[in-house]
Amino acid sequence: YFLQEFLVSPFIRRGDIVLFPSEYNRQLYRHFFPASITDENSMVCHPLPAAKPKRHHWKVHRKNKDIKLGWLGRISREKNFGVALEIFKMLSSVSACRLYLCGPVQPEYHLKFQKLLNQTPKNIAKNIIHLGQGKMVNKKEGYNFFKNIDLLLFPSVASMESLGRVIIEASCFDVPVIAANYAATPELIPEKYLAKVKYKAGTYDFYKVYSLGKPDVKRMVELCLRFSGKRGEFIFNAYDYSYKKLTDVLTSDFSNKQHQSSLHAAHMIKNVDIFIPGFNFKKEETVEKAIRYLGKNEISDIALTPVLIAEHLNFHPYFKIKK
């Protein structure tokens, strides 16, 4: 997305509107592209579902005192799966506990994943249930996953985390989410469910995904014990968009639009520097070069497109997190 905005920013016209999935993202891009993105021409619009999700009202489903934790999504290093496992092991020392995993293991993380499981004591590892055998699950399996967990863990501090859609999905089932206080999570979750993050200073490539830090594990364990078996308090309407609502917002008057604040965007702006070494940007020439490249190559995986274009244009930005 940074490459996309870098290429199109000179072409944004009066009356154009730039959409962002979260206020965190909007404020970051507002800072890095001040000439093209303003408060007047940008807005937040949560991703639209293909169909309006049905809300499944919360029910007490616990037949015993087991704490049923859930993990939804890709199992990987950058998503801090190791942190989730650490939380589970600490909880297991003070309470009966199960961990339900729903999502595939990232291929390059598979060996590490197996090592983590092998290092987990057998009496604890037996309570880890991997649904779907590590494959993508269907709608019915996803429904049963949420129906049978007490809490969803979201310790991700991934560098490309822009929203955290699983948080909104959990809200459809009133399932509390215990999460890292990072990026857009404070826009969706009350602060009492969040754990402070300790960031890792260093230099990071834009086109790789990193874990930028680690949430306070002890705090997340405390929150799990406090909110297990209780109803979540999340804003279901954040995902309850219809296309009519979106149209109404897009046609509204932006001149007096008020944006909420994002402390995490402010923190990142203060502590992150972006560098683009050796890139000679001429807007029309560069965009034409990118278009020609796309025209000559069949790219089946849309997620790879920005990386391939960046390589073709010799566009290699990186960022530094200060101490």
Secondary structure, 3 states (H helix, E strand, C coil): CHHHHHHHHHHCCCCCCEEECCHHHHHHHHHHCCCCCCCCCEEECCCCCCCCCCCCCCCCCCCCCCEEEEEECCECCCCCHHHHHHHHHHHHCCCCEEEEEECCECHHHHHHHHHHHHHCCHHHHCCEEEEHHHCCCCHHHHHHHHHCCCEEEECCCECCCCCCHHHHHHHCCCCCEEEECCCCHHHHCCHHHEECEEECCEEEECCCCCECEEECHHHHHHHHHHHCCCCCCCCHHHHCCCHHHHHHHHCCCCCCCCCCCCHHHHHHHHHEEEECCCCCCCHHHHHHHHHHHHHHCCCCCHHHHHHHHHHHHCCCCEEEECC
